[in-house]
Every structure is written in C-alpha cells, then in structure tokens.
Amino acid sequence: ESGEGRSAHAGQATVFGHKRRVEEVRYWSEEEHSLFLVGVQRFGARNYRALSQFIKTRTPTQVRTHLEKYLHKLQVRKPSTCSEKNL
C-alpha cells in the first residue's frame, strides 16, 4: 500500500474523506503526565472530560485508562513499604 489518501492527525486518519480512528500504542510523555497530575488536583481524578481538555492530546478514555494504571502503580508500591516495617 502506498498510503495515498491517508493522513494521520492525533489518533484519527482520513481515508478517502472519511475519518477513522487509528489505534496506536503510544506512551504518555513526561509533559502529558505532568499536566495529568496538575489536572487531577484542579478538576478531580474522575473528571475525564475536563482532564482530556486540559491535556489536549488525550481523549477522555485515554485519561481514564492512564488514571487506572497510575493508581495501580501506586498501590503496587505501597505494600513494599509496609513489609519493610516487619523486617
């Protein structure tokens, strides 16, 4: 395929005049994550739409998924500090 008729923009591709969502694996940049943390303080953790608009490069669904992974990561780290008390 030569890719003619396609152009990618922020998670969407235009295929012969029709917008289609493009699934791509993309990690959050440090800047996006920093904006995420500031946004959580400002708008609350569950306000995905406001966080998405604040970050500008992520959809509400991507924000929700990032929050879930971030909270999981924090939970995984917590037990290690608790087990150190028992040493």
ZAMARGU-4260 file (C-alpha; in steps of 0.2 Angstrom, whole numbers, plus 5000, padded with zeros to 4 digits):
<rodrens>
0) 5000/5000/5000 | 5006/5017/4996 | 4995/5026/5009 | 4988/5038/4996 | 4973/5046/5003
5) 4978/5044/5021 | 4984/5057/5033 | 4986/5055/5052 | 4981/5068/5065 | 4980/5065/5084
10) 4973/5047/5084 | 4962/5049/5068 | 4966/5045/5050 | 4957/5052/5035 | 4954/5038/5022
15) 4947/5045/5006 | 4937/5059/5015 | 4931/5048/5030 | 4938/5050/5047 | 4943/5034/5055
20) 4950/5031/5072 | 4968/5024/5072 | 4973/5013/5086 | 4991/5016/5090 | 5002/5011/5105
25) 5009/5027/5112 | 5017/5031/5129 | 5012/5046/5139 | 5026/5060/5138 | 5033/5067/5154
30) 5024/5084/5149 | 5007/5075/5147 | 5009/5066/5164 | 5014/5082/5172 | 4998/5090/5165
35) 4988/5075/5171 | 4994/5077/5189 | 4990/5096/5189 | 4973/5092/5181 | 4969/5079/5194
40) 4972/5092/5208 | 4962/5105/5198 | 4947/5095/5192 | 4947/5079/5202 | 4953/5062/5197
45) 4936/5056/5189 | 4933/5071/5178 | 4940/5063/5162 | 4932/5076/5150 | 4940/5091/5159
50) 4957/5082/5161 | 4956/5077/5142 | 4953/5096/5138 | 4966/5102/5149 | 4979/5089/5142
55) 4973/5092/5124 | 4982/5077/5117 | 4972/5063/5125 | 4954/5058/5124 | 4943/5055/5140
60) 4945/5036/5138 | 4964/5038/5137 | 4964/5048/5153 | 4953/5035/5162 | 4965/5021/5157
65) 4980/5031/5162 | 4972/5035/5179 | 4968/5017/5182 | 4986/5012/5178 | 4993/5026/5188
70) 4983/5021/5203 | 4988/5003/5201 | 5006/5008/5201 | 5004/5017/5217 | 4995/5003/5225
75) 5009/4991/5220 | 5022/5002/5228 | 5013/5004/5244 | 5014/4986/5251 | 5033/4986/5249
80) 5034/5000/5262 | 5023/4991/5274 | 5033/4975/5273 | 5048/4984/5277 | 5041/4988/5294
85) 5041/4969/5298 | 5060/4967/5295
</rodrens>
